Amino acid sequence: MRNSIADGVFPTMVTPFTEGGGIDYGAQQRAVNWYIRQGVDGLFAVCQSSEMFFLSLEERVSLASFVKKEAGDRVPVIASGHVSDAFEDQVKELNLMAETGIDALVLITNRLALEDESEDVMRRNLEKLLQRIPEHVPLGLYECPYPYKRIVSPQFLKWCAETGRFLFLKDTNCDVDNIRHKLEAVKGTKLKIYNANTATLLETLKLGAAGYSGVMANFHPDLYVRLTKSWPSEPEASERLIELLSMISLIEKQLYPVNAKYYLMLEGIMSNYRCRSKSDSEFTATNRLEVEQLHRLSKALSKRELL
């Protein structure tokens, strides 16, 4: 069992589709290599950004396997694909995902209990699930917002960490105090916390968060890499950078992941911004202009022309 995964930036990868609607593996290959050239520390494949709830089981398994094979030993690859409601279906999909050779298998917190059920129910369901996943498989947790957001308590996270099986949490709570309490709960364990929220990122890095795993790493991952690597040695520049990144991240409220795919078109990675989870016909000319402006701004920031 892998004892840890790297600190730093884990982009939540988007899935490219062909005009015919299938997965575009040529574009996916270009994307994997683009992320790695940007200096990322790992890849989060088959997550909500990947439209995993709109992929078949076969597609989820194939996508995770492809990304892991393409990344090789250059960076760790984690993946989820945990979308089913029924327990036996979850067991099947998670074991098939684990067999792809990914470096950690990420469980979705909202798949562990219904929205109106308690955390005790969630823990009992997780205990059952852990008995059906081989012990050598490293695990993670993701507070996925879809179909509903299930934020875990520090107490629940402490229990998970003390099993010795969990290495990763993608935290989507967007609250510094909540992350502080979670960090205190898992202190001394192997579990690391990765913040998905830009506005709170720098403050949580100072508290001991391991890094960033959010949607904006599909736009300019190199800037998040810079922040996570240099904030201790360049505190003033990092404060200016996070202020810019926080305001820029408001583009998340656009039609995501369509806008991320358009950005990657501007990078020469994708040939279209086709999605299954959103209607790309709703992506307006103004939306495209905003992404084009962001692309130019990102390039200037990368060259340190504005900092």
PAROFI-969697 format. One record per residue (C-alpha): z, y, x. Coordinates in nm, 4 decimals, padded with zeros to 6 digits. Layout:
[atom [Z; Y; X]]
...
//
This chain:
[atom [00.0000; 00.0000; 00.0000]]
[atom [-00.0912; 00.3460; 00.1310]]
[atom [00.2319; 00.5355; 00.1975]]
[atom [00.0993; 00.8852; 00.1357]]
[atom [-00.2034; 01.0976; 00.0657]]
[atom [-00.2974; 01.4202; 00.2393]]
[atom [-00.1484; 01.7568; 00.1545]]
[atom [-00.3987; 02.0258; 00.0607]]
[atom [-00.6867; 02.0602; -00.1841]]
[atom [-00.8062; 01.7860; -00.4217]]
[atom [-01.0947; 01.9183; -00.6383]]
[atom [-01.1180; 01.7790; -00.9887]]
[atom [-01.4812; 01.6727; -00.9606]]
[atom [-01.7371; 01.7415; -01.2320]]
[atom [-01.9956; 01.4780; -01.3218]]
[atom [-02.3664; 01.5651; -01.2886]]
[atom [-02.6008; 01.4265; -01.5531]]
[atom [-02.9759; 01.3777; -01.5488]]
[atom [-03.1991; 01.5357; -01.8123]]
[atom [-03.1991; 01.1941; -01.9760]]
[atom [-02.8202; 01.1975; -02.0057]]
[atom [-02.7187; 00.9414; -01.7422]]
[atom [-02.5067; 01.0070; -01.4349]]
[atom [-02.7095; 01.1750; -01.1612]]
[atom [-02.5954; 00.9865; -00.8527]]
[atom [-02.8221; 01.1861; -00.6224]]
[atom [-02.6444; 01.5046; -00.7248]]
[atom [-02.3096; 01.3270; -00.7046]]
[atom [-02.3847; 01.2276; -00.3457]]
[atom [-02.4695; 01.5889; -00.2597]]
[atom [-02.1503; 01.7027; -00.4317]]
[atom [-01.9237; 01.4658; -00.2378]]
[atom [-02.0674; 01.5866; 00.0913]]
[atom [-02.0520; 01.9520; -00.0166]]
[atom [-01.6815; 01.9274; -00.1031]]
[atom [-01.6092; 01.7609; 00.2301]]
[atom [-01.8051; 02.0272; 00.4197]]
[atom [-01.5884; 02.2879; 00.2462]]
[atom [-01.2862; 02.1276; 00.4128]]
[atom [-01.1135; 01.9635; 00.1161]]
[atom [-00.8335; 01.7182; 00.1856]]
[atom [-00.9237; 01.4682; -00.0863]]
[atom [-01.1269; 01.4182; -00.4026]]
[atom [-01.0051; 01.3605; -00.7583]]
[atom [-01.2876; 01.1685; -00.9253]]
[atom [-01.3036; 01.0483; -01.2865]]
[atom [-01.0636; 01.3022; -01.4364]]
[atom [-01.0912; 01.5385; -01.7336]]
[atom [-01.3246; 01.7681; -01.5389]]
[atom [-01.5434; 01.4626; -01.4838]]
[atom [-01.5637; 01.4273; -01.8651]]
[atom [-01.4001; 01.0864; -01.8367]]
[atom [-01.3232; 01.0751; -02.2105]]
[atom [-01.6998; 01.0903; -02.2662]]
[atom [-01.7928; 00.8198; -02.0131]]
[atom [-01.8136; 00.4499; -02.0875]]
[atom [-01.5831; 00.2126; -01.9007]]
[atom [-01.8787; 00.0935; -01.6962]]
[atom [-01.9667; 00.4531; -01.6048]]
[atom [-01.6074; 00.5367; -01.5102]]
[atom [-01.5814; 00.2366; -01.2796]]
[atom [-01.9247; 00.2977; -01.1282]]
[atom [-01.8507; 00.6659; -01.0681]]
[atom [-01.5178; 00.5982; -00.8936]]
[atom [-01.6757; 00.3280; -00.6787]]
[atom [-01.9666; 00.5539; -00.5831]]
[atom [-01.7473; 00.8499; -00.4854]]
[atom [-01.5160; 00.6293; -00.2792]]
[atom [-01.8077; 00.4634; -00.1006]]
[atom [-01.9760; 00.7965; -00.0267]]
[atom [-01.6550; 00.9601; 00.0959]]
[atom [-01.5736; 00.6607; 00.3135]]
[atom [-01.2787; 00.7266; 00.5418]]
[atom [-01.3442; 01.1012; 00.5628]]
[atom [-01.1055; 01.1953; 00.2808]]
[atom [-00.8951; 00.9958; 00.0328]]
[atom [-01.0348; 00.9518; -00.3172]]
[atom [-00.8088; 00.9276; -00.6196]]
[atom [-00.9318; 00.8589; -00.9720]]
[atom [-00.8076; 00.8057; -01.3250]]
[atom [-01.0378; 00.6829; -01.6014]]
[atom [-00.7229; 00.6215; -01.8093]]
[atom [-00.8515; 00.7139; -02.1553]]
[atom [-00.7815; 00.4312; -02.3999]]
[atom [-00.5253; 00.4297; -02.6794]]
[atom [-00.4523; 00.0557; -02.7026]]
[atom [-00.2240; -00.0937; -02.4370]]
[atom [-00.4444; -00.3912; -02.3471]]
[atom [-00.7469; -00.1624; -02.3163]]
[atom [-00.5479; 00.0553; -02.0758]]
[atom [-00.4532; -00.2471; -01.8689]]
[atom [-00.8178; -00.3493; -01.8454]]
[atom [-00.9561; -00.0078; -01.7523]]
[atom [-00.6843; 00.0688; -01.4989]]
[atom [-00.7217; -00.2620; -01.3175]]
[atom [-01.0990; -00.2231; -01.3042]]
[atom [-01.0564; 00.1265; -01.1629]]
[atom [-00.8082; -00.0006; -00.9039]]
[atom [-01.0572; -00.2621; -00.7880]]
[atom [-01.3028; 00.0119; -00.6827]]
[atom [-01.0995; 00.0681; -00.3666]]
[atom [-00.9782; 00.4184; -00.4528]]
[atom [-00.6784; 00.5457; -00.2575]]
[atom [-00.4616; 00.6062; -00.5647]]
[atom [-00.4937; 00.5248; -00.9349]]
[atom [-00.3902; 00.8162; -01.1554]]
[atom [-00.2239; 00.7545; -01.4915]]
[atom [-00.2552; 01.0110; -01.7703]]
[atom [00.0820; 01.1140; -01.9103]]
[atom [-00.0455; 01.1624; -02.2663]]
[atom [-00.1702; 00.8018; -02.2734]]
[atom [00.1864; 00.6768; -02.2299]]
[atom [00.3206; 00.7954; -02.5675]]
[atom [00.2109; 00.9695; -02.8850]]
[atom [00.2621; 01.3432; -02.9111]]
[atom [00.5655; 01.3120; -03.1392]]
[atom [00.7286; 01.0303; -02.9399]]
[atom [01.0150; 01.0797; -02.6967]]
[atom [01.0163; 01.0455; -02.3216]]
[atom [01.2193; 00.7261; -02.3653]]
[atom [00.9192; 00.5731; -02.5412]]
[atom [00.6978; 00.6996; -02.2634]]
[atom [00.9180; 00.5370; -02.0002]]
[atom [00.9263; 00.2026; -02.1806]]
[atom [00.5487; 00.2030; -02.2142]]
[atom [00.5089; 00.2915; -01.8476]]
[atom [00.7439; 00.0110; -01.7437]]
[atom [00.5266; -00.2349; -01.9340]]
[atom [00.2128; -00.0931; -01.7773]]
[atom [00.3543; -00.1120; -01.4243]]
[atom [00.4106; -00.4844; -01.4729]]
[atom [00.0366; -00.5270; -01.5313]]
[atom [-00.0885; -00.3188; -01.2364]]
[atom [-00.0679; -00.4906; -00.8948]]
[atom [00.2207; -00.3542; -00.6893]]
[atom [00.0013; -00.2809; -00.3886]]
[atom [-00.1974; -00.0201; -00.5855]]
[atom [-00.0766; 00.3386; -00.5118]]
[atom [-00.0309; 00.5436; -00.8283]]
[atom [-00.0371; 00.9026; -00.9462]]
[atom [00.0317; 01.0981; -01.2647]]
[atom [-00.1759; 01.3697; -01.4302]]
[atom [-00.0520; 01.6029; -01.7050]]
[atom [-00.3975; 01.6096; -01.8627]]
[atom [-00.4396; 01.8748; -02.1365]]
[atom [-00.6685; 01.6532; -02.3475]]
[atom [-00.6209; 01.5254; -02.6149]]
[atom [-00.2768; 01.6858; -02.5912]]
[atom [-00.0693; 01.8062; -02.2968]]
[atom [00.2322; 01.5902; -02.2076]]
[atom [00.4443; 01.7709; -01.9479]]
[atom [00.6934; 01.5337; -01.7858]]
[atom [01.0535; 01.6307; -01.7230]]
[atom [01.2044; 01.6398; -01.3734]]
[atom [01.4240; 01.3467; -01.4775]]
[atom [01.1252; 01.1340; -01.5777]]
[atom [00.9417; 01.2285; -01.2597]]
[atom [01.2471; 01.1334; -01.0521]]
[atom [01.2474; 00.7897; -01.2146]]
[atom [00.8771; 00.7485; -01.1375]]
[atom [00.9267; 00.8572; -00.7761]]
[atom [01.2164; 00.6178; -00.7265]]
[atom [00.9999; 00.3204; -00.8217]]
[atom [00.8298; 00.3807; -00.4872]]
[atom [00.4864; 00.3379; -00.6469]]
[atom [00.3894; 00.6988; -00.7201]]
[atom [00.2392; 00.9303; -00.4578]]
[atom [00.0801; 01.2104; -00.6633]]
[atom [00.1423; 01.4400; -00.9575]]
[atom [-00.1165; 01.6850; -01.0842]]
[atom [00.1092; 01.9415; -01.2503]]
[atom [-00.0454; 02.1523; -01.5277]]
[atom [00.2692; 02.3207; -01.6542]]
[atom [00.1789; 02.6569; -01.4930]]
[atom [00.5463; 02.7466; -01.4477]]
[atom [00.7150; 02.8073; -01.1122]]
[atom [01.0642; 02.7149; -01.2306]]
[atom [00.9427; 02.3876; -01.3809]]
[atom [00.7726; 02.2929; -01.0551]]
[atom [01.0817; 02.3958; -00.8573]]
[atom [01.2935; 02.1543; -01.0618]]
[atom [01.0359; 01.8783; -01.0202]]
[atom [01.0257; 01.9317; -00.6449]]
[atom [01.4038; 01.9058; -00.6305]]
[atom [01.3908; 01.5861; -00.8381]]
[atom [01.1482; 01.4074; -00.6046]]
[atom [01.2896; 01.5347; -00.2753]]
[atom [01.3069; 01.2553; -00.0191]]
[atom [01.0537; 01.0355; -00.2010]]
[atom [00.6839; 00.9727; -00.1353]]
[atom [00.5700; 01.1561; -00.4485]]
[atom [00.3900; 01.4852; -00.3849]]
[atom [00.3202; 01.7593; -00.6377]]
[atom [-00.0178; 01.9327; -00.6573]]
[atom [-00.0393; 02.2479; -00.8673]]
[atom [-00.3422; 02.2917; -01.0962]]
[atom [-00.2704; 02.6602; -01.1641]]
[atom [-00.3925; 02.9374; -00.9354]]
[atom [-00.1539; 03.2161; -01.0357]]
[atom [00.1555; 03.0133; -00.9451]]
[atom [00.0021; 02.8286; -00.6497]]
[atom [00.1270; 03.0333; -00.3556]]
[atom [00.4808; 03.0554; -00.4894]]
[atom [00.4941; 02.6790; -00.5393]]
[atom [00.3506; 02.6121; -00.1931]]
[atom [00.6437; 02.8126; -00.0565]]
[atom [00.8777; 02.5873; -00.2553]]
[atom [00.7232; 02.2711; -00.1124]]
[atom [00.4296; 02.1810; -00.3375]]
[atom [00.1767; 01.9701; -00.1469]]
[atom [-00.1353; 02.1560; -00.2533]]
[atom [-00.3881; 02.2435; -00.5209]]
[atom [-00.5776; 02.0203; -00.7613]]
[atom [-00.7489; 02.2389; -01.0157]]
[atom [-01.0835; 02.3280; -01.1649]]
[atom [-01.1469; 02.6330; -00.9447]]
[atom [-01.1970; 02.4050; -00.6445]]
[atom [-01.5346; 02.3295; -00.8043]]
[atom [-01.6361; 02.6896; -00.7349]]
[atom [-01.4988; 02.7871; -00.3928]]
[atom [-01.2859; 02.5059; -00.2505]]
[atom [-01.2967; 02.6577; 00.0972]]
[atom [-01.0896; 02.9543; -00.0226]]
[atom [-00.8188; 02.7233; -00.1574]]
[atom [-00.8317; 02.5267; 00.1675]]
[atom [-00.7783; 02.8521; 00.3568]]
[atom [-00.4826; 02.9435; 00.1389]]
[atom [-00.3084; 02.6057; 00.1629]]
[atom [-00.3573; 02.5892; 00.5386]]
[atom [-00.2877; 02.9478; 00.6445]]
[atom [-00.0197; 03.0836; 00.4110]]
[atom [00.2688; 03.0190; 00.6558]]
[atom [00.0941; 03.1926; 00.9476]]
[atom [-00.0915; 03.4638; 00.7523]]
[atom [00.1504; 03.5658; 00.4753]]
[atom [00.0045; 03.9100; 00.4007]]
[atom [-00.3570; 03.7904; 00.3929]]
[atom [-00.2518; 03.4987; 00.1742]]
[atom [-00.0880; 03.7340; -00.0755]]
[atom [-00.4110; 03.9341; -00.1006]]
[atom [-00.6166; 03.6172; -00.1309]]
[atom [-00.4048; 03.4672; -00.4092]]
[atom [-00.4236; 03.7934; -00.6045]]
[atom [-00.8026; 03.7787; -00.5923]]
[atom [-00.8168; 03.4063; -00.6668]]
[atom [-00.5794; 03.4451; -00.9601]]
[atom [-00.7968; 03.7100; -01.1257]]
[atom [-01.1171; 03.5178; -01.0455]]
[atom [-00.9707; 03.2036; -01.2030]]
[atom [-00.9891; 03.3682; -01.5450]]
[atom [-01.3493; 03.2428; -01.5480]]
[atom [-01.1921; 02.9090; -01.6436]]
[atom [-01.1812; 03.0517; -01.9955]]
[atom [-01.5607; 03.0467; -01.9985]]
[atom [-01.7428; 02.7295; -02.1069]]
[atom [-01.6014; 02.4820; -01.8543]]
[atom [-01.7268; 02.2502; -01.7010]]
[atom [-02.0700; 02.3971; -01.7833]]
[atom [-01.9959; 02.7044; -01.5714]]
[atom [-01.8824; 02.4923; -01.2747]]
[atom [-02.2062; 02.2946; -01.2906]]
[atom [-02.4056; 02.6183; -01.2957]]
[atom [-02.2158; 02.7351; -00.9868]]
[atom [-02.3043; 02.4064; -00.8170]]
[atom [-02.6667; 02.4637; -00.9162]]
[atom [-02.6492; 02.7912; -00.7241]]
[atom [-02.5190; 02.5867; -00.4295]]
[atom [-02.8209; 02.3551; -00.4522]]
[atom [-02.6072; 02.0565; -00.5566]]
[atom [-02.7054; 02.0059; -00.9214]]
[atom [-03.0332; 02.0465; -01.1042]]
[atom [-02.8858; 02.1365; -01.4450]]
[atom [-02.5585; 02.2131; -01.6213]]
[atom [-02.5848; 01.9403; -01.8828]]
[atom [-02.2504; 01.8189; -02.0254]]
[atom [-02.1291; 01.5644; -02.2757]]
[atom [-01.7997; 01.7327; -02.3569]]
[atom [-01.9434; 02.0786; -02.4290]]
[atom [-02.2693; 02.2097; -02.5712]]
[atom [-02.4502; 02.3724; -02.2808]]
[atom [-02.6616; 02.5646; -02.5340]]
[atom [-02.3544; 02.7866; -02.5832]]
[atom [-02.3675; 02.8961; -02.2189]]
[atom [-02.5134; 03.2442; -02.2550]]
[atom [-02.7183; 03.4639; -02.0249]]
[atom [-02.4083; 03.6793; -01.9771]]
[atom [-02.2092; 03.3695; -01.8785]]
[atom [-02.4715; 03.2846; -01.6195]]
[atom [-02.4636; 03.6404; -01.4855]]
[atom [-02.0847; 03.6236; -01.4503]]
[atom [-02.1095; 03.2990; -01.2519]]
[atom [-02.3831; 03.4472; -01.0319]]
[atom [-02.1562; 03.7442; -00.9606]]
[atom [-01.8707; 03.5064; -00.8803]]
[atom [-02.0973; 03.3128; -00.6451]]
[atom [-02.1787; 03.6295; -00.4483]]
[atom [-01.8139; 03.7329; -00.4436]]
[atom [-01.7081; 03.3888; -00.3199]]
[atom [-01.9551; 03.4089; -00.0321]]
[atom [-01.8197; 03.7493; 00.0692]]
[atom [-01.4633; 03.6191; 00.0573]]
[atom [-01.5600; 03.3150; 00.2623]]
[atom [-01.6970; 03.5488; 00.5304]]
[atom [-01.3764; 03.7550; 00.5081]]
[atom [-01.5835; 04.0602; 00.4192]]
[atom [-01.3340; 04.1641; 00.1503]]
[atom [-01.0060; 04.0594; 00.3137]]
//
